[in-house]
Amino acid sequence: MSALPAAVENLVIGGGPAGAMAAMRLAEAGRSVTLIEKEHGPHDKVCGEFLSREAVAYLHQAGVSPAHLGAAAIRMVRLASGRRVVETALPFRALSLSRRVLDAALLERAASQGCDVKRGACVASLTRDDDTWFVHLGNGEKLRARTVFLACGKHDLHGWNRAGGVQGDLIGFKLHWRLMRSQTDALREAMELFLFSGGYGGLSLIEEDRANLCLVVRRAVLRVVGGWNGLLAAIAAENRHLRQRLQGAETTWARPLAISPIPYGYLAERAGGLWRVGDQAAVIPSFTGDGMSIALHSAALAAQMYLSGKGTEEYSRTLRTQLGRPMRLATWLSQAMVTAGGRRAAPPLLSLLPRAMQWIAAATRIPDQALLIRMAHHGTSLTSAE
């Protein structure tokens, strides 16, 4: 007779910010938590690496200081399209830090709170029988859990795929660069957004004065230009500002990281008994810079509602209520930005309405998130802010 799978109380699948935050909140409440992360050690991920005011507040609550980890400050946003550049101050102070550094710090913090972190463990299958979840790992190990928090980011778990997003034809790329000193200084304290035919992207400094270039492009456009090298050449030819930034720059990796598809506008409709957090719960277009705060917020909300006896469906409804409006606006803007008309209209429109970028930055944030953070800090139920 085969032995029963090892039993765990709460299982978190995925070691990114959402998974680590959920694990920490549960462990702090005295719950037994096991977290599974497929990578063996620190690694980079396709991500804009932008930390909004809300994300920074959540990280501080968790005992992680991005500034102490070397995060770069961001105080303004610039938009470049063709030969036009407009800029404005952000309505909040932000930071930028690589996922390699941030994720490692969060997992270390989760382990210090008593969470059992299993690295190098890949989930091959997840099934449910009555009130018990059964997990098969790639190494043949089996686990059974009472509760599962799904935090595997933009990569779906087999058998538990997300529905397609509103804008699902984009491919994401990310690459770190060493810019020339003059360009590094010119980029300092700014998040630069750039538009090009069929896509858009962002460039900002992270720790150690490296520059993170992250972009999305329509699949059809990528086929036409012939892959990454052709895409980068096409963008540089079209966008003078980015071409200037990358002149004389050197990449820190041999080739970029890539991910596809990216279901922008996705909001989980039904939980199916899973506590979906991070990109498994919602995927907002990357230009908003709100992805990290949503990851941390969804994890904190899920943990709080679980600990207060709420169910997964109520959690999903609550999160949809909080994210619905900013998600719709952000997705509409993202769809417009990859069109020729939107690309041409953006700089002159924002020049005529200099506060428009500030309004967009504020309008695409989670409503009343600052209130939610204060309530979470004081131990008040997050659900009461609806």
JOLINBEL-V344943 format. One record per helix or strand of 2 or more residues. SS is the DSSP state (a for helix, b for strand). FROM is the first residue (numbers start at 1). LEN is the number of residues. Records with the same first field share a line. If there is no record, write none. Layout:
# JOLINBEL-V344943
SS->FROM-LEN  FROM-LEN
This chain:
# JOLINBEL-V344943
b->6-8  33-5  50-2  72-10  84-13  116-4  123-7  132-6  142-9  170-9  189-8  199-7  211-8  250-2  257-3  266-2  275-2  282-2
a->17-12  53-9  99-14  181-7  207-3  219-7  228-11  240-7  278-3  286-3  291-17  312-26  340-13  356-8  369-9  382-4
